[in-house]
Amino acid sequence: MSLVSLSFFLFCVLLLLCYWLFPKKIQWIVLLVFSLVFYAFAGIENSFYILITAFSSWLGALWLDNVSQKSKQYIKDNKDNLTIEEKSILKNKTKRKKKLILAGILLLNFGLLCVFKYANFVIGQINTITRLFNTNTTINSLSLIIPLGISFYTFQTMGYLIDVYWEKSEACKNPLKLLLFTSFFPQITQGPISNYQQLSSQLFSEHKFDYQNFAYGFQRMVWGYFKKIAIADMLAPYVQLVFQNYNQYAGITVLIGIFFYSIQIYADFSGYMDIVCGLCRMMGIKLTENFNRPYFSKSIAEYWRRWHISLGNWFKTYLYYPIAVSRWNTKLGRKCNEIFGKSVGKNLPASIALIAVWLTTGLWHGATWGYIAWGGLNGLIIIFSMWMEPVYAFAKSKIKIKESIWKFFQVIRTFILVTFIKVLPEVGSLTAGLGLWKRIFTNHTIPTSFGTLLPFVNKLHLMAIIIGTILMLIFSLIQRKYSVGKLFNKIPTVIRIFILSLIITILIIIAFGLNNVSGGFMYEQF
Amino acid sequence: MEKLMEILMEINPDIDYKTEKNLIDGKILDSFSIVNLVAQISETFDIEISPKYLIPKYFNSVDAMWEMIQAILDEE
């Protein structure tokens, strides 16, 4: 069910009616029913896989909890009879058992994810290699339909399981509650990837109707639809044209095209987040935020702390830290410290963890060499910056430059870098992505008129896009210090209703009349 | 406690660790510093810091870190 559709609007109205009219005790059951209905709209046959994930995680978490509790209880009951050595043996035995349980369930669920997302990529690579050796054996691709949101719900649920393994979170006793945590519809297609402790406290508690929350949520939804329909969807056809025919356009036209893409993907993805966060807020639920004005970041590392925040946090918690602080890695760091000095000893463990995180992040986004290169490149830049930090600090101390000018330069530099890296996997293939880069730097044709600079753009559309983007920029600038929602609420109600009605009318005209291009959201493909 | 203070001063001597209670939530220490800090604490106190401890709660202040070290020593 597309979020930009009449059926979704009716779905939301019905949900809100049931959520607020039914007894508060069953609010979470209302959410579960609507989540399952939403999921069934994407194909009932795929529901089987999400049920496997939810059920295996529920069972696994209970098992892990049980093993921990039993062991602790046994040690407590026999603390006077057991020697320190016996206690240590018992603890190690428990640890091994828990590791086995965790590994089995992770293997099952990440295995499912890998089959759906990566099986055909692996088959393709095997076929390429066999062709190199002139053998006639080719493996046929599998005709698989990727279950809706598998990347998101698998990561979220496995995060929960690891938290139970680490004893950071308690195991959820009710399988239906865990099913809701796994399938909660606002975040199933594009995240945010929530933490169990944070989300469960919101999902399973009773919420009282609050007009402020409801109004704020509605306004945020409208703003999200504005970003999606009036900016992202308006830009989409032009970006597609540039990506498909970059060889026919002047370098400067392609350059403008990639900046269009940067604006499009931000408006699309953050617009989606505004819609779902707004809808949740109307029900008194605060979803974790996924964006914090990312295009104002001063470095690539900072950008990734402010863009798709929940995915970054997931990788930081469950991959980066476990690798970076693992026994073998810290040992390696110590050895390097003795041999090569403090800087290598300090940076090497983090660099190894970063490479693993970024290659996995690339693969998570898609099974193509383009995404792997994209992930690797992001990782390499972050690692390079980390190693060069003393050099930057030295250079900055020598060059006398105003702090504000330096920051402005950093923001612009990061935005340009991010824009170039972003397009690499999006043009179709890694070769095409590199071809697009080459076109920008090698084709120096100077367009003589607007018609030759942007041959494909309708001037009226361009004007609307510029106005929309400027509005988005102004809001971002305001957000630096104030809450846009709170400021908006200070406007008299009549004027607020008028503004919102005007925006909604414009959006309906664009979505169903003028533009008629509103497609799915970009991050749904991941 | 003194040993812990020495480690922290080595990582960033410009921070007033005695009064600072928001080292992580206030983004004063980043993830690179934490990795370095964990490696140094593990070596100095001969403990293994499991990823379960890598949350702001245990790294926001010197006292919190000290409590974490004691908890791990008790566990072991």
HADDOCK unambig.tbl for C-alpha pairs under 7 A between the chains (distance, minus, plus):
assign (segid A and resid 166 and name CA) (segid B and resid 52 and name CA) 5.22 0.50 0.50
assign (segid A and resid 168 and name CA) (segid B and resid 52 and name CA) 6.39 0.50 0.50
assign (segid A and resid 321 and name CA) (segid B and resid 51 and name CA) 6.36 0.50 0.50
assign (segid A and resid 322 and name CA) (segid B and resid 51 and name CA) 5.63 0.50 0.50
assign (segid A and resid 324 and name CA) (segid B and resid 35 and name CA) 6.25 0.50 0.50
assign (segid A and resid 325 and name CA) (segid B and resid 35 and name CA) 6.12 0.50 0.50
assign (segid A and resid 325 and name CA) (segid B and resid 38 and name CA) 6.69 0.50 0.50
assign (segid A and resid 325 and name CA) (segid B and resid 39 and name CA) 6.51 0.50 0.50
assign (segid A and resid 330 and name CA) (segid B and resid 39 and name CA) 5.59 0.50 0.50
assign (segid A and resid 346 and name CA) (segid B and resid 36 and name CA) 5.97 0.50 0.50
assign (segid A and resid 350 and name CA) (segid B and resid 32 and name CA) 6.46 0.50 0.50
assign (segid A and resid 350 and name CA) (segid B and resid 35 and name CA) 6.83 0.50 0.50
